[in-house]
Amino acid sequence: MSENIYITECPRDAMQGLKNFIPTEMKINYLNHLLALGFDRLDFGSFVSEKAIPQLKDTAQVLAQLNDSDTKLLAIVANARGAEEACKHERISYIGYPFSVSNEFQIRNTGKSIEESLTTLADIKSHCDTSNKKLVVYLSMAFGNPYDEAYSEQLVIDLAKKLHNELGIQELMLSDTIGAATPSLVKSLFEQATKFLPQVSFGAHLHSRYDNAKPKLKAAYDAGCRKFDGAFGGFGGCPMVKDELVGNMPTELILELFKDYNSHFHFDSFNQNETLLLSSQTMNAH
């Protein structure tokens, strides 16, 4: 019996760390190819400081040229001002905000501490509620950090509880920003998260090396996860880590693994191999 696997394709995450600017028309072409595939969501761009992420300074221009699609658009923001701007666009359905388990990374990524970011997130949620947008919070560094800060699964669960109970966050993506997760940790954390917060929708945003990606995907699936983020070719990584970038979970591996599980996807209208080739050409050229 088949079941649905929900995939968010993340070209924004794939592009953001590239130093050479990808021309706007090339971005539009690539994103329109992805929209034709039928993903559940497309993490297409961000409304953040141009100084911080110059690659995505043309997000509003790109958005204006995207084709109609059943795929919902998600934009990342880092503060209330970005959320206010993103919420002006009717086409955007989801607003994403990175909330780190690591205080050091939260400061690097958004310029504010964890405590300060709670206020920011409350403001962002207010903008989303007013504009009828859905808010997705990414729990960055959910599987460890490179800063020698304290880490435990309990810290992650406690933060998830705080975000849900105090701010009403309904969707959390457990995010491995640096590829630190092991299959056993992935399985354990997802099992605990769904046990203690059954009313929250959890998903997996796992940066990973190509050679150990599938075991972590399987571990999340075995623990009940059915939402996965990926990027064709495994491109991307977070430029705010100040460390060697670890790429995104390769979308082709997600498809390969879960097709074996007799899962259902909406990938009937476009050639996946053509998209993978276009992705490689676009990223390698820049």
RACORGI-V107723 format. One record per residue. RES is the residue in one small letter. SS is DSSP state (H for helix, E for strand, - for the rest). NEAR is the number of other ideal C-beta (glycine too) atoms within 8 Angstrom. Layout:
RES,SS,NEAR  RES,SS,NEAR
//
This chain:
m,-,3  s,-,6  e,-,8  n,E,7  i,-,12  y,E,10  i,E,15  t,E,15  e,E,15  c,-,13  p,H,15  r,H,13  d,H,13  a,H,14  m,H,14  q,-,13  g,-,10  l,-,9  k,-,3  n,-,5  f,-,6  i,-,11  p,-,6  t,H,9  e,H,6  m,H,9  k,H,13  i,H,11  n,H,9  y,H,12  l,H,13  n,H,10  h,H,12  l,H,13  l,H,12  a,-,10  l,-,14  g,-,12  f,-,12  d,-,8  r,E,14  l,E,15  d,E,14  f,E,13  g,E,10  s,E,13  f,E,12  v,-,12  s,-,6  e,-,7  k,-,4  a,-,8  i,-,11  p,H,8  q,H,10  l,H,12  k,-,7  d,-,8  t,H,12  a,H,9  q,H,8  v,H,14  l,H,13  a,-,6  q,-,6  l,-,13  n,-,6  d,-,2  s,-,9  d,-,4  t,-,12  k,E,9  l,E,13  l,E,15  a,E,17  i,E,14  v,E,15  a,-,13  n,-,11  a,H,9  r,H,6  g,H,12  a,H,16  e,H,9  e,H,10  a,H,13  c,-,13  k,-,6  h,-,9  e,-,3  r,-,7  i,E,13  s,E,9  y,E,13  i,E,18  g,E,13  y,E,15  p,E,12  f,E,13  s,E,13  v,-,11  s,-,12  n,H,9  e,H,9  f,H,15  q,H,15  i,H,10  r,H,8  n,H,12  t,H,10  g,-,6  k,-,8  s,-,8  i,H,10  e,H,5  e,H,8  s,H,12  l,H,11  t,H,7  t,H,13  l,H,14  a,H,9  d,H,10  i,H,15  k,H,12  s,H,8  h,H,14  c,H,13  d,H,7  t,H,7  s,H,8  n,-,4  k,-,12  k,E,8  l,E,14  v,E,12  v,E,14  y,E,12  l,E,15  s,E,15  m,-,14  a,-,10  f,-,10  g,-,9  n,-,13  p,-,8  y,-,7  d,-,3  e,-,8  a,-,4  y,-,9  s,-,6  e,H,9  q,H,6  l,H,10  v,H,14  i,H,13  d,H,8  l,H,12  a,H,14  k,H,10  k,H,10  l,H,13  h,H,14  n,H,6  e,H,7  l,H,11  g,-,6  i,-,12  q,-,8  e,E,12  l,E,17  m,E,14  l,E,15  s,E,13  d,E,16  t,-,12  i,-,13  g,-,9  a,-,8  a,-,12  t,-,6  p,H,10  s,H,7  l,H,10  v,H,17  k,H,12  s,H,10  l,H,15  f,H,16  e,H,10  q,H,10  a,H,15  t,H,11  k,H,7  f,H,9  l,-,13  p,-,6  q,-,5  v,-,12  s,E,7  f,E,14  g,E,15  a,E,15  h,E,12  l,E,16  h,-,15  s,-,15  r,-,8  y,H,9  d,H,4  n,H,8  a,H,14  k,H,8  p,H,8  k,H,16  l,H,16  k,H,10  a,H,13  a,H,14  y,H,12  d,H,7  a,-,13  g,-,8  c,-,11  r,-,10  k,E,12  f,E,16  d,E,17  g,E,14  a,E,18  f,H,13  g,H,11  g,H,13  f,-,11  g,-,14  g,-,11  c,-,13  p,-,8  m,-,8  v,-,12  k,-,4  d,-,6  e,-,3  l,-,10  v,-,10  g,-,13  n,-,15  m,-,18  p,E,14  t,H,11  e,H,10  l,H,14  i,H,14  l,H,12  e,H,8  l,H,12  f,H,12  k,H,9  d,-,6  y,-,8  n,-,7  s,-,10  h,E,7  f,-,10  h,-,8  f,-,9  d,-,4  s,-,6  f,-,10  n,-,5  q,H,10  n,H,6  e,H,9  t,H,13  l,H,11  l,H,8  l,H,11  s,H,15  s,H,9  q,H,8  t,H,11  m,H,12  n,H,6  a,-,5  h,-,8
//
